Amino acid sequence: MTVRTSLEQAAKSVMGALNPGEGQPDILDTLQAEHDEVQELLSKLVGSDGAREQKQLVQKIKRALVPHSKAEEKVVYDAVLALRGKDAKIDGNEGYIEHGLADATLKKLDKLTANTPEFKAAAKVLKELIGHHVEEEERNIWVQVKENFSDEQREEMNREFLAAKKKVKVV
């Protein structure tokens, strides 16, 4: 999470306490913070030359990425898929497919011997896959969310997202 994002979320929380229902983080605030966190971890992984550090980073990425993906599918993608319009359907389905590819790559990375050429290649692929996915999601899915859901609905989506994440077991 970036310092800027942390400060913005703190400010919204304070404002929400002063004015209940106003200034609560919406789903896009939370997703942005989590995207930043995972991308930072992936950059560290790709830049690491230590086997032990690499394995630790893979575990951190897994603990951050798996609950995020599952909750995002349930709360955000399913809501977008329920919208009318071909673009919403394509964007929602593309998100599901890319999550599946990222999950499979993460599982492969978890099984590989760290600090080998194959491990480094898989780490690079995961970083590039997530980078591409986040870029498209923030450009396409987020537009769907902003255009079709009110501030209050996005705040409720955030609460549902956080609750759904807690139910995901990371193996």
C-alpha positions as CSV (number, residue, x, y, z in Angstrom):
1,M,0.0,0.0,0.0
2,T,1.4,3.4,-0.9
3,V,1.7,6.2,1.6
4,R,-0.7,8.3,-0.4
5,T,-3.4,5.5,-0.5
6,S,-3.0,4.9,3.2
7,L,-3.5,8.6,4.0
8,E,-6.5,8.8,1.7
9,Q,-8.1,5.8,3.4
10,A,-7.4,7.2,6.8
11,A,-8.9,10.5,5.8
12,K,-12.0,8.8,4.5
13,S,-12.3,6.7,7.7
14,V,-12.1,9.9,9.9
15,M,-14.7,11.6,7.7
16,G,-16.9,8.6,7.9
17,A,-16.8,8.6,11.7
18,L,-17.8,12.2,11.7
19,N,-20.5,11.8,9.0
20,P,-21.7,8.2,9.0
21,G,-22.4,7.0,5.4
22,E,-20.1,9.7,3.9
23,G,-16.5,9.2,3.0
24,Q,-16.4,5.5,3.6
25,P,-13.9,3.7,1.3
26,D,-15.5,2.3,-1.8
27,I,-14.5,-0.8,-3.5
28,L,-12.2,1.0,-5.9
29,D,-10.2,2.5,-3.1
30,T,-9.6,-0.9,-1.6
31,L,-8.8,-2.6,-4.9
32,Q,-6.3,0.2,-5.7
33,A,-4.5,-0.3,-2.4
34,E,-4.4,-4.1,-2.9
35,H,-3.3,-3.9,-6.5
36,D,-0.4,-1.6,-5.5
37,E,0.6,-4.0,-2.7
38,V,0.7,-7.1,-4.9
39,Q,2.5,-5.3,-7.7
40,E,5.2,-4.2,-5.2
41,L,5.6,-7.7,-3.9
42,L,5.9,-9.0,-7.5
43,S,8.6,-6.4,-8.3
44,K,10.5,-7.6,-5.2
45,L,10.1,-11.2,-6.3
46,V,11.4,-10.6,-9.8
47,G,14.3,-8.6,-8.5
48,S,15.3,-11.1,-5.8
49,D,18.3,-13.4,-6.1
50,G,17.9,-15.2,-2.8
51,A,16.0,-18.5,-2.7
52,R,14.8,-18.0,0.8
53,E,13.5,-14.5,0.1
54,Q,11.9,-15.7,-3.1
55,K,9.9,-18.4,-1.3
56,Q,8.9,-15.9,1.4
57,L,7.7,-13.5,-1.2
58,V,5.7,-16.2,-3.0
59,Q,3.9,-17.0,0.2
60,K,3.1,-13.3,0.8
61,I,1.9,-12.9,-2.7
62,K,-0.3,-16.0,-2.3
63,R,-1.8,-14.6,1.0
64,A,-2.6,-11.3,-0.7
65,L,-3.6,-12.4,-4.2
66,V,-5.8,-15.5,-3.6
67,P,-8.4,-13.9,-1.2
68,H,-8.3,-10.7,-3.3
69,S,-9.1,-12.6,-6.5
70,K,-11.9,-14.8,-5.1
71,A,-13.6,-11.9,-3.3
72,E,-13.2,-9.6,-6.4
73,E,-14.9,-12.2,-8.6
74,K,-17.8,-12.7,-6.2
75,V,-18.4,-9.0,-5.5
76,V,-17.2,-7.1,-8.5
77,Y,-17.1,-9.3,-11.5
78,D,-20.4,-11.0,-10.8
79,A,-22.0,-7.5,-10.4
80,V,-20.5,-6.4,-13.7
81,L,-21.5,-9.6,-15.5
82,A,-25.1,-9.0,-14.3
83,L,-25.1,-5.6,-16.2
84,R,-26.6,-5.3,-19.6
85,G,-24.2,-4.8,-22.4
86,K,-21.7,-6.8,-24.3
87,D,-18.7,-4.9,-23.0
88,A,-19.6,-5.7,-19.4
89,K,-19.9,-9.4,-20.2
90,I,-16.6,-9.5,-22.0
91,D,-14.8,-7.5,-19.3
92,G,-16.2,-9.7,-16.5
93,N,-15.4,-12.9,-18.2
94,E,-11.9,-11.7,-19.2
95,G,-11.3,-10.9,-15.5
96,Y,-12.3,-14.5,-14.5
97,I,-10.0,-16.0,-17.1
98,E,-7.0,-13.8,-16.2
99,H,-7.5,-14.7,-12.5
100,G,-7.4,-18.4,-13.5
101,L,-4.2,-17.9,-15.4
102,A,-2.6,-16.0,-12.5
103,D,-3.8,-18.7,-10.0
104,A,-2.3,-21.5,-12.1
105,T,1.0,-19.5,-12.5
106,L,1.2,-18.9,-8.8
107,K,0.6,-22.6,-8.0
108,K,3.4,-23.5,-10.4
109,L,5.7,-20.9,-8.9
110,D,4.9,-22.3,-5.4
111,K,6.1,-25.8,-6.5
112,L,9.2,-24.8,-8.3
113,T,12.7,-24.7,-6.8
114,A,13.5,-21.1,-6.0
115,N,16.3,-19.2,-7.7
116,T,16.3,-21.5,-10.8
117,P,15.9,-20.2,-14.4
118,E,12.4,-21.8,-14.5
119,F,11.4,-20.1,-11.2
120,K,12.6,-16.7,-12.4
121,A,10.8,-17.2,-15.7
122,A,7.5,-18.1,-13.9
123,A,7.9,-15.1,-11.5
124,K,8.4,-12.8,-14.5
125,V,5.4,-14.2,-16.3
126,L,3.2,-13.8,-13.1
127,K,4.4,-10.2,-12.7
128,E,3.6,-9.4,-16.4
129,L,0.3,-11.2,-16.3
130,I,-0.8,-9.3,-13.1
131,G,0.4,-6.0,-14.5
132,H,-1.6,-6.5,-17.7
133,H,-4.6,-7.6,-15.8
134,V,-4.6,-4.7,-13.3
135,E,-4.1,-2.2,-16.2
136,E,-7.1,-3.5,-18.1
137,E,-9.2,-3.9,-15.0
138,E,-8.6,-0.4,-13.8
139,R,-9.4,0.9,-17.3
140,N,-12.4,-1.3,-18.2
141,I,-14.0,-2.9,-15.1
142,W,-13.7,0.2,-13.0
143,V,-15.5,2.3,-15.6
144,Q,-18.4,-0.2,-15.5
145,V,-18.4,0.1,-11.7
146,K,-18.3,3.9,-11.7
147,E,-21.0,4.2,-14.3
148,N,-23.4,1.7,-13.0
149,F,-23.1,1.8,-9.2
150,S,-23.7,4.7,-6.8
151,D,-21.3,5.8,-4.1
152,E,-23.4,4.0,-1.5
153,Q,-23.4,0.8,-3.6
154,R,-19.7,0.9,-4.1
155,E,-19.2,1.4,-0.3
156,E,-21.5,-1.6,0.2
157,M,-19.5,-3.6,-2.3
158,N,-16.4,-2.7,-0.3
159,R,-17.9,-4.1,2.9
160,E,-19.0,-7.3,1.0
161,F,-15.5,-7.6,-0.6
162,L,-13.7,-7.4,2.8
163,A,-16.1,-9.9,4.3
164,A,-15.7,-12.3,1.4
165,K,-11.9,-12.1,1.6
166,K,-12.0,-13.3,5.3
167,K,-13.8,-16.4,4.2
168,V,-11.2,-17.5,1.7
169,K,-8.7,-20.1,2.9
170,V,-5.3,-19.9,1.5
171,V,-3.6,-23.3,1.2
